[in-house]
């Protein structure tokens, strides 16, 4: 069986933490910033956690293997 290739776009956008969680950029942080408060823009600049529902898909794109139980 050939090896899975890492998705180039995903490796630029997401990082894995040591505990196996996925971090990425926040939405709504790049344009139409004039009407957003400075506090909100500061919060947007920090990375956020990817939701648990999206984690399996992102991990597949990053080429992370899931552990077998048992």
C-alpha positions as CSV (number, residue, x, y, z in Angstrom):
1,X,0.0,0.0,0.0
2,X,1.5,3.4,-0.9
3,X,2.0,6.0,1.8
4,X,-0.5,8.8,2.4
5,X,0.8,12.2,1.4
6,X,0.3,15.2,3.7
7,X,-2.1,17.8,2.3
8,X,0.1,20.8,1.4
9,X,-2.7,23.3,2.2
10,X,-3.4,21.7,5.6
11,X,0.2,21.7,6.8
12,X,0.4,25.4,6.2
13,X,-2.9,26.2,8.0
14,X,-2.9,23.8,11.0
15,X,-0.5,22.8,13.8
16,X,-0.8,19.8,16.1
17,X,-0.1,20.3,19.8
18,X,1.8,17.8,22.0
19,X,-1.5,16.4,23.3
20,X,-2.8,15.8,19.8
21,X,-5.2,18.7,19.5
22,X,-5.4,20.8,16.4
23,X,-4.8,24.6,16.3
24,X,-5.6,27.0,13.4
25,X,-6.4,30.5,12.4
26,X,-9.7,32.1,13.4
27,X,-12.3,33.0,10.9
28,X,-13.3,36.7,10.3
29,X,-9.9,38.1,11.0
30,X,-8.6,39.3,7.7
31,X,-10.8,42.0,6.3
32,X,-13.6,44.5,7.2
33,X,-11.6,45.3,10.3
34,X,-12.6,48.9,10.7
35,X,-15.9,48.1,12.4
36,X,-14.4,45.5,14.8
37,X,-13.2,46.6,18.2
38,X,-9.5,46.5,19.0
39,X,-10.2,43.9,21.7
40,X,-11.9,41.6,19.2
41,X,-9.1,42.1,16.7
42,X,-6.5,41.1,19.3
43,X,-8.4,38.0,20.2
44,X,-8.7,37.1,16.5
45,X,-4.9,37.3,16.0
46,X,-4.3,34.4,18.3
47,X,-4.7,30.8,17.1
48,X,-7.8,28.9,18.1
49,X,-8.7,25.3,18.7
50,X,-10.3,23.4,15.8
51,X,-13.6,21.8,16.9
52,X,-13.7,18.2,17.8
53,X,-16.0,17.4,14.9
54,X,-13.5,18.7,12.4
55,X,-10.4,17.3,14.1
56,X,-10.5,13.8,12.5
57,X,-10.6,15.2,9.0
58,X,-7.8,17.7,9.6
59,X,-5.6,14.9,11.2
60,X,-6.2,12.7,8.1
61,X,-5.1,15.6,5.9
62,X,-2.0,16.0,8.1
63,X,-1.2,12.3,7.9
64,X,-1.6,11.6,11.6
65,X,-2.3,7.9,12.2
66,X,-5.0,7.0,14.7
67,X,-4.0,4.6,17.5
68,X,-5.4,1.1,17.5
69,X,-7.2,0.1,20.7
70,X,-6.7,-3.3,22.2
